[in-house]
């Protein structure tokens, strides 16, 4: 009875494939060799070359991101919202579920920018237009919050309410124009309730502003 000739270990071709990032099972499938034989040859190669494992892991890249049921449910919730309302969720929305959904979407945008977005998310979110780029309404909301934070810092530094007159320049003028616009919208009843609440909570007295006889620079929050 003829005996099958065994290849001297380690098999150079299999080692090269492993170094290139292929797994033992993938090498076995491609070469039609028994997985146990592949494993034996690779164990010999790994013992002889301590750096082989690191090269294999680098070539293979990070393992695919696993997507759980909760993540898929969030994605479906997002798709329904966009299809029904024509907008993306806001982190400043009054509804807690919408805020959580907005935070989830922001994480997926960061993943996409970093090249680590799970394939399941990539394929599902591809149905939404420009989902990776915040729509104008979201960008405007972020700018509004930035202005609010800047005004809070300005007042906390001991400054009086900023003026919007043309004789004023720089940061005070920019913040003054923004604040004047918020007051006008509030008087016309056009300021969104959540924004009005944010101003009331973070900047008490914002509606009336400077008081007569009060010197600039003496006001505090």
C-alpha positions as CSV (number, residue, x, y, z in Angstrom):
1,X,0.0,0.0,0.0
2,X,1.4,3.3,-1.0
3,X,2.0,5.9,1.7
4,X,1.2,9.6,1.2
5,X,4.3,11.7,1.2
6,X,4.2,14.4,3.9
7,X,5.3,17.9,3.1
8,X,8.2,19.1,5.2
9,X,7.0,21.5,7.9
10,X,6.5,24.4,7.7
11,X,4.9,24.7,4.3
12,X,6.2,28.0,2.9
13,X,3.0,28.7,0.9
14,X,0.8,28.2,3.9
15,X,3.0,30.4,6.1
16,X,2.9,33.1,3.5
17,X,-0.9,33.0,3.4
18,X,-1.0,33.1,7.2
19,X,1.4,36.0,7.2
20,X,-0.9,37.8,4.8
21,X,-3.8,37.6,7.3
22,X,-5.6,34.4,6.3
23,X,-7.0,32.2,9.0
24,X,-6.2,28.5,9.4
25,X,-9.6,27.5,8.3
26,X,-9.4,29.8,5.2
27,X,-6.1,28.4,4.2
28,X,-7.5,24.9,4.6
29,X,-10.4,25.7,2.4
30,X,-8.3,27.3,-0.3
31,X,-5.6,24.5,-0.4
32,X,-8.0,21.6,0.4
33,X,-5.6,20.4,3.0
34,X,-6.8,19.1,6.4
35,X,-7.2,21.9,9.0
36,X,-5.2,19.8,11.5
37,X,-2.3,19.6,9.1
38,X,-2.4,23.4,8.4
39,X,-2.4,23.9,12.2
40,X,0.6,21.7,12.7
41,X,2.7,23.5,10.0
42,X,1.7,26.9,11.3
43,X,2.6,25.9,14.9
44,X,6.1,25.0,13.6
45,X,6.4,28.3,11.8
46,X,5.3,30.3,14.8
47,X,7.8,28.5,17.0
48,X,10.6,29.4,14.6
49,X,9.4,33.0,13.9
50,X,8.1,34.8,17.0
51,X,7.1,37.8,14.9
52,X,4.8,35.8,12.6
53,X,1.8,36.1,14.8
54,X,2.1,39.9,15.0
55,X,2.4,40.2,11.2
56,X,-0.7,37.9,10.8
57,X,-2.8,40.1,13.1
58,X,-1.7,43.3,11.5
59,X,-2.5,42.0,8.0
60,X,-5.8,40.6,9.1
61,X,-6.9,43.9,10.6
62,X,-9.3,44.4,13.5
63,X,-12.1,41.8,14.0
64,X,-15.4,42.8,12.5
65,X,-17.6,44.9,14.8
66,X,-20.5,42.9,16.2
67,X,-23.9,44.5,16.0
68,X,-26.4,43.6,18.7
69,X,-30.2,43.6,18.6
70,X,-30.4,47.0,20.4
71,X,-28.2,48.6,17.7
72,X,-30.3,47.2,14.9
73,X,-33.4,48.5,16.6
74,X,-31.9,52.0,16.9
75,X,-31.1,51.9,13.2
76,X,-34.6,50.9,12.3
77,X,-36.0,53.6,14.6
78,X,-33.8,56.2,12.9
79,X,-34.9,55.1,9.4
80,X,-38.5,55.3,10.4
81,X,-38.1,58.8,11.9
82,X,-36.2,60.2,8.8
83,X,-38.8,58.7,6.5
84,X,-41.8,60.1,8.4
85,X,-40.4,63.5,9.4
86,X,-37.8,64.3,6.8
87,X,-35.3,65.2,9.5
88,X,-32.6,63.6,11.7
89,X,-32.9,63.5,15.5
90,X,-31.6,66.4,17.6
91,X,-29.5,66.0,20.8
92,X,-31.5,69.0,22.3
93,X,-34.9,67.6,21.6
94,X,-37.5,67.6,24.4
95,X,-38.1,63.9,23.9
96,X,-35.6,61.7,25.7
97,X,-35.8,58.9,23.1
98,X,-35.0,61.3,20.3
99,X,-31.9,62.6,22.2
100,X,-30.7,59.0,22.7
101,X,-31.2,58.3,19.0
102,X,-29.3,61.5,18.1
103,X,-26.4,60.3,20.3
104,X,-26.4,56.9,18.7
105,X,-26.3,58.5,15.2
106,X,-23.4,60.7,16.2
107,X,-21.4,57.7,17.3
108,X,-22.1,56.0,14.0
109,X,-20.9,59.1,12.1
110,X,-17.7,59.0,14.1
111,X,-17.3,55.3,13.3
112,X,-17.8,56.0,9.6
113,X,-15.3,58.8,9.6
114,X,-12.7,56.5,11.4
115,X,-13.4,53.6,9.0
116,X,-14.7,51.3,11.8
117,X,-18.4,51.3,11.0
118,X,-19.9,47.8,11.2
119,X,-21.0,46.5,7.8
120,X,-24.5,45.9,9.1
121,X,-24.8,49.6,9.9
122,X,-23.0,50.7,6.7
123,X,-25.5,48.7,4.5
124,X,-28.6,49.7,6.4
125,X,-27.8,53.4,6.8
126,X,-26.9,53.7,3.1
127,X,-30.6,54.0,2.4
128,X,-30.7,57.4,4.2
129,X,-29.6,60.5,2.2
130,X,-26.5,62.2,3.5
131,X,-26.7,60.4,6.9
132,X,-23.0,60.9,7.5
133,X,-23.2,64.7,7.1
134,X,-25.3,66.5,9.7
135,X,-28.2,68.3,7.9
136,X,-28.4,72.1,8.1
137,X,-30.9,72.0,10.9
138,X,-28.6,69.9,13.1
139,X,-25.6,72.2,12.2
140,X,-27.7,75.3,13.0
141,X,-28.7,73.7,16.4
142,X,-25.0,73.0,17.2
143,X,-24.1,76.6,16.4
144,X,-26.9,77.9,18.6
145,X,-25.7,75.9,21.5
146,X,-22.1,77.1,20.9
147,X,-23.3,80.7,21.0
148,X,-25.3,80.0,24.2
149,X,-22.2,78.5,25.9
150,X,-20.0,81.4,24.7
151,X,-22.5,83.9,26.2
152,X,-22.6,82.0,29.5
153,X,-18.8,82.1,29.7
154,X,-18.9,85.8,28.8
155,X,-21.3,86.6,31.6
156,X,-19.5,84.3,34.1
157,X,-16.3,86.4,33.5
158,X,-18.1,89.4,35.0
159,X,-19.2,91.2,31.9
160,X,-22.5,93.0,31.6
161,X,-25.0,91.9,28.9
162,X,-23.3,92.3,25.5
163,X,-24.4,95.2,23.2
164,X,-25.3,94.9,19.5
165,X,-24.8,98.5,18.5
166,X,-22.4,99.3,15.7
167,X,-20.1,101.1,18.0
168,X,-19.3,97.8,19.7
169,X,-16.9,95.4,18.0
170,X,-15.4,92.0,18.6
171,X,-16.8,89.3,20.8
172,X,-19.2,91.6,22.6
173,X,-20.8,92.7,19.3
174,X,-21.1,89.1,18.0
175,X,-22.7,87.9,21.2
176,X,-24.8,91.0,21.4
177,X,-26.3,90.5,17.9
178,X,-27.1,86.9,18.7
179,X,-28.7,87.8,22.0
180,X,-30.7,90.6,20.4
181,X,-32.0,88.2,17.8
182,X,-33.1,85.7,20.5
183,X,-35.0,88.5,22.3
184,X,-36.8,89.6,19.1
185,X,-37.8,86.0,18.4
186,X,-39.1,85.6,22.0
187,X,-41.2,88.8,21.8
188,X,-42.7,87.6,18.5
189,X,-43.4,84.2,20.1
190,X,-41.1,82.5,17.6
191,X,-38.4,81.2,19.9
192,X,-38.5,77.5,20.4
193,X,-39.7,76.5,23.9
194,X,-36.6,74.3,24.5
195,X,-34.3,77.2,23.6
196,X,-36.2,79.6,25.8
197,X,-35.9,77.2,28.7
198,X,-32.2,76.9,28.1
199,X,-31.8,80.6,28.2
200,X,-33.9,81.0,31.3
201,X,-32.0,78.4,33.1
202,X,-28.5,79.3,32.1
203,X,-28.8,83.1,31.7
204,X,-31.5,84.5,34.1
205,X,-32.4,88.0,33.1
206,X,-31.5,87.6,29.5
207,X,-34.9,89.0,28.3
208,X,-34.4,92.4,29.9
209,X,-30.7,92.8,29.6
210,X,-28.8,95.8,30.9
211,X,-30.4,98.0,33.6
212,X,-30.3,101.8,33.5
213,X,-27.6,103.3,35.6
214,X,-25.6,100.2,35.6
215,X,-22.0,100.4,34.5
216,X,-20.7,97.9,31.9
217,X,-18.5,95.2,33.4
218,X,-20.2,95.1,36.8
219,X,-22.8,92.4,36.0
220,X,-22.6,88.8,37.1
221,X,-24.8,85.9,36.5
